[in-house]
Amino acid sequence: MVRATDPWLRSWRDGRAFTRLLFDRLIPEDAWLERPIPVRYPFAFYEGHLAAFGVNTLVKNALGRSGVDPVLERLFERGIDPENAGEKSAPGWPARECVAAYVRAADAALEAALTFLTTVAHDAPDSPLLERNEAVFTVLEHELMHHETLLYMLRELPAERKRRPSGFGPPEIGGAPPLPRSVAIPAGRATLGADREAAAFGWDNEFPRTVRDVPAFSIDVFPVTNADFLEFVNAGGYREPSFWRGQDFAWVRGEAIAHPHAWTRRQGRWWCRAQFEDVPLPPAWPVWVTQAEASAYARYRNRSLPTEAEWHRAAFGRPDGGENELPWGDGAPDPSRGNFGVARFDPLPVDSFPSGASAFGVQDLVGNGWEWTESAFLPFPGFRPMASYPVYSTDFFDGDHAVLKGASPVTALRLVRRSYRNWFRTRYPYVFAKFRTVGR
């Protein structure tokens, strides 16, 4: 076992501090039991879940210690990922005072566990969960992931019930979008995933390193903008079945969907839901849509969504045959090159970060919204479940979830890495997800 270090204790405290900011200042108190996304549990679940997950994973399973409250640790153990709101009924939730007391006790237990691992780790039990501090990293990154979940949910509340935190200005609308154009990517290799022994940490679906041969293709320089997608809407794209996969068109008709989820039409004008307010539709922002809508738009343009390997080739490949760790080069994520790391809550115009372009000149790949691929979320050859969270990925290798790459404005810096894979159901309309198209 490798000893945990003080930076991980600080990272955990920083993550918990942002969680408290969300629950104490941003999420309205009267919304605690609400389900603004019907297929998810209410805010109440996540307040308990983030604490209970840490206790279950690190305190109980990794260190073999007693938990805080076994009833609440079962109740808050896992969330849900149903296709519809009625797939799993919600339990009764404890009073908020009860959850708050549990969270305080859980935080104390986690603080003690992390302190133990930074000081007297040689006395820790011999556990595969503690190998290379896997359970510690799992707890740290799990919290950061759910910050984004909570912001998805918060975005769905009416604007008049929300308040922007101090230090963050209003959304930056921008002007006219750049003209759409594509760039040719020559045939070459793309490296997906990472080496287990070389990576400090990764989720199980990131391993092992996988090399794919990628034929030549062209790809959009910029993600599809609101202005681009409005052309599809105005052309009747939501009414034309030839653009849609069969089940997707049935979904569009059954739900009477006629435009992206965040758009509304009022008094002859299009508006877009931002994190804390509605704004006139920003033409140069990337459009955030489901994979089903992205695929339909791509067919409208006689193109396709990129595969995961094509996205990697365009993002990290170089004309000399080498590969970068990030589109603009190697090293740590640099927030000056993309809209990620919670520097803001909303998108920016797609041409805001030319210095973040890949070696092939493709812009806005990391940040401003996750990017849909056409690839189903499946394991790489040689996959094995992680000891600290064995069902993290395996429950979703079902063909109903698609891979997303990149990052959104509210993706934490720790999650901005080449091997990281996000995934969602293809008709899930709440994720902060953009897309671009390819020609083959």
N, C-alpha and C positions, 0 to 999 in steps of 0.2 A: 504494500500500500504506500502511496505517495502522500506525504503529510499535507493537509490543507494549509493555506497560507492566509495571512491577514487580509490581502486584497479580496479574498472570497467572502470574508466576514463583512468587510465594508460593502461589497457588492450586494450581499443579502440585505444589509440595512438600507442601502439606497433603494433597492427594489421594494422593500416594505414601506419605505417612506412615500414612494410614488403611489403604492396601493392606498395608503391612508389619504393622500391628496385626492385620489379619485372618490373614495367613499365619504370623506369628510367635507369636501369642498365642491366637487364637480357633479356628482350624482345627487339629484334632489332627494332630500330625506323622505319625502312622501312617495318616491318611486322605488323604494327599497324592495318591495314585494311585487313590483310590476315585471312583466315579461315583454319588453318592447320588441324583442325578436321572438315570435311565438314558439319557434322550435328550440328555444333555449330556456333553461331555468331562469328565475328572476335574479336580480342583482344580489339578493340575500344569499343565494347559493354560493356565489363566487367569493363573497366576503369570508364565508366559512371554509370554502374549498381551498383557497390559497394557503390558509393556515394548516388545515388538516392534511393537505398533500405533503407539506413539509414534515409534519409529525409522522405520518404513515411511512414516508419514503426514507427519511434519514434517522429519526429518533427510534422508531419501532423496528422497521425492516433491516436497516443497515447496522445500527448500533445495538439492537436487541433490548432496548429499554422500554419501560412502560410508557404508554401514551398519556394523554390528558383526559379524554372522555371517549371511551370506545363507541358509544352510541353516536355521538356527533362525528366521529372519525369514519364511521360507516356511512352516515347520512351524506357527508360532504366528500366522499371518496372520489367519485367520478361524475362528470357531466353527461350530457346526452348529445347524440348526433342523429336524430330521426329525420325521416323524409318529410314528415308533417307533424303539426303540433299535437295531434291526438295519438301519436304513436306510443307515447309513454306519459302516464299521468304524473303530475307533480305531487310530492308528499306535502304534508303540513310542515311549515317552517317554524323553528323556535322564535321566540320573541327576540327583538334586536339586542336587548340588554344581555340576554343569554349568550347570543353569538359573540357579542363584544367581549364578554368575560372569557369565553373560550379562546378567542383570538389572542387576548393578552397572555393567557396561560400557555398557549401554543408558541407564541413568540418567545417567551421566556425559556421554554424547553428547547427551541431551535437555537437560541442564542447560546445556551449552555452546551448543546451538542457541537456547534461550530467552534466555540471556544476550546472545547476538549480536543477537537481535531487539529487545532492550530498549536496546541501546547503539549499534550501528553498522548498523542496519537499512537505511540508505540504500545499502549495498553488497549487499543481498540480491538474488537473481535476480528477474526479472520473471515472476511465476508467478501464475496464477489461484487457486492454493491459498493464496497469501498475501494475496489481496485482502481487506481488512478483517479480517485476521488469522484467516481462516476455519480454517486448519489448526491454529492454536494453540487456538482454542475447541473444535475437534473432539477434540483430544487430551485437553483438560481434562474435557469432559463425558463422553466415552467411559469414562474411568476411573471417574467417579462412577456411571455406569449399572451398571458391572460390580461395584461394591461391593454393589449390590442383588442381582445375580445370585449372587454368592458367599454372601450371606446366605440366599437361597432354598435353596441347596445345603446350607449348614450346618444349616439348620433340619431337614433330612431325616435327619440323623444321630441315633442314639439319645441320649436325654438324658444317660445316664451317661457319654458320651464328651465332653461339652461343658462349658465353664466360662464363667460370666458374667464380663465384664470388670469391674474395679473401678470404682466410681462409678455403677454401674447397679443399681438395686434389683430385686426380683422383680416379676413382672407385677402390675398393678393390676386385680384382678378386678371390683370394683364390685358394685353391688347389683342391684335389679330394673331391667329395661329400661324406657324410656319407652313409653307406649302408642302403637301405630302410628297415624299420621294423615297426611293429605295436604293439600296447599295448591294452590289454583287458580293457574295461570300464564296470564295473558291472551295473546292473539295478539300477535306482535311480531317483531322482527328479532334475529338472533343473528349476531355477527361471529366467524367462525372464522379461524384462521391469523393471519398478521401481514404487514405491509408489509416487503419486503426492505430497502428503503433506510432505514427507521426503526428496525429491530431491530439491536441490537449483534451478535446471533448467533441463529441458529435452524437446526435440521436441515431438510433440503430439504422434507420432508413438511409442515412448518409454513407453507410459502409457496405461493401468495401469499394475501393477505387475501381472504376469501370471505364474502359476506353472504347469509344464508338467511332467507327468510320462514318463520316457525314458527306454525302454528295453535295455538289455545288447547288446553291440556292440564292435567292435575293430576299432581303428583309427590309421592312420599313425603317428608315432612319429614326423616326419619332413614333411614339405610341399614337394610336388613333385618338384624336381629340374629340371634344364635344361637338365642335363644328363639323368634323368629318362624319360623326355618327348621326348628327341631325339630318344630313342628306339622306341617310338610310331610312330614318323615321319618316321624313317627308315624301320619300319615294314609295311608301307603303310597305317597307320591308317587313313589318310585323304581321302583314296580311298575306304575304306571299309564301306558300308552303315549300316552294322549291329551294328556298334559302335555308330551310331548317331541317334538322334530323326529326324523324317521326315523333318520338316522345317529346322532343322540345317544342314542336309546333302544337302538340296536344296540350302541353303546359301553357303556352302562350294563349291559346284559345280558351282553355278551361279557367284560367285566372284573369282573362280579359286584359292581358298585358299589351301595351301599345308604345312603351317608351322605357328607358332605364328607370330603375327603382327610385333613384334620388331626384329625378326630374318631376316637376309639376308645371301645369299650364294654368296661368291665371291672367285674366283680362287680356288675352291675346299675346301673352309673353311667356317664354320659358324661364323657369327658375330652377335652381339646383340646391339641394340640401347640403350645407356645409356642416362642420362639427357643432357649431354653436348658433347658427343662424341660416336663413335662406338667402341666397344671393342670385342676382340675374345670371343666367347660364353663362359661365365663363368660356368663351369659345376656344381658348388655347389650353385649358386644363385637359388632362387625359380623361376620357370617359371611363367611369367605373361601372362595369356590367358583369353579368354572369358569363360563364364559359359558353353556355348555350347561345346567348346573344352575340358574344364575340365570334363564335363559329359561323353564325348566320351572316354577320356583317362580312366576314372573310369570303364567304361564298358569293355574296352580293358583288364583291370586287373580283371574283374569279380567282381567289387566293385561298390560303389556308392559315391556320394557326401554326406556329413553329412547334416542332417536337422539343422535348427537353434537351436532346442532344444538339439540335439546331440552335436553340437559344444559347446553350453553353458555347458553341462554336462562334456565334456572333458576338457574345459578351466577353469571352475570355481568350479567344484565339487571336493569333497574330499572323500577319502575312509571312513571317519567316518560319512559320511552323511551330513556334513555341506557344506558351499559354501564360496569361497573367493570373494572379490571384484575385484581382478585382478588375473591372473593365479598363480602368485608367492606369493600372500597374500593380505593383506589389505593396505590401505593408498593411497597416491597420486601416479600417474604414475612415474615410476623410469626408466629413459632412459638408465641406465646401464643394464637393463634386456631385452631390445628389440630395434629394429631399427625403432624409431619413433621420433617425435618432431623436425624434420628438423635438426638433427645432421649431416645428410648427405643427398644427393639427390638420391642415388642409393641403390640397395639391397646389402646385405652381404651374405656370405655363411650361409645356413640354420642352421648350428650348432654353430653359433657365440655366442649365449646367453644361455648356459645351466642353468644359474641362473634364467632365466625367465621361466623355465619349470613349468607346472601345477602340482598339487598334484599327478596326475596320470602319470607324466613323459612325457607329450606331450610338445614339444618344438616349439618355434618360432610362437606362436599363435597370439601375438599382436606385430605388426611391420613387416617390410620387405615386406609388401603388404597386402591389404585387403584379406579376405578369402571368396571364394564363398561357399554358401550353396545351397542345392537343393530346399529350401523353397521359395515360391513366397512371394513377399512383400505384406503383408496383415495386416489389423489392428488387435490388440489384442481385445478380448471381453471387452466392456466398453470404447472403443476408443471415444474420442471427439476431433474435430478440435481445434487447439489453436487459441486464440483470435488475437494474433499479426500476424499470417501468416496462415489463415484458409485453404489455398490450398496447404500448404507445402507438405503434404503427400497424400491427397485425390485424386489428379490427377494421382497418380501412383499405386493405388490399382487396377490394371487392369489385373493382371496375366502375364504381359509381363516383369515384373521386378523381379529380385531375390535379396534376402537379402545377404549382405556381412557383415562380422564381423571382429573385430581386428583393424588394422591400417596399413598405408603404411609408408615408410620412411619420407614422407613430411606431415603426419597428425599431426596437432598441439596437444600439450599436453592436452589442454582443452577438446578435443574430445575423448580422450582415457578414456573411462568409460565402465563399463560392459553393461549398458542398450543401448548404442548407436547402431543404426542400419543404415547401409549404403545400398544403392540399385542402381542397374543399369539394363539396358536391357541385356538380356542373350547373345546377339550377339554383344555387344558393345566392341570393341577391344582396347580401349585407356586407360581404368582404370588400375591403378597399383594393379593388383589382382592376387593372387596366390591361391592355393587350396591344400587340402589333401583328401584322400579317406577313406571310412569306409566299414567294412564288417558287415553284419547283420545275 
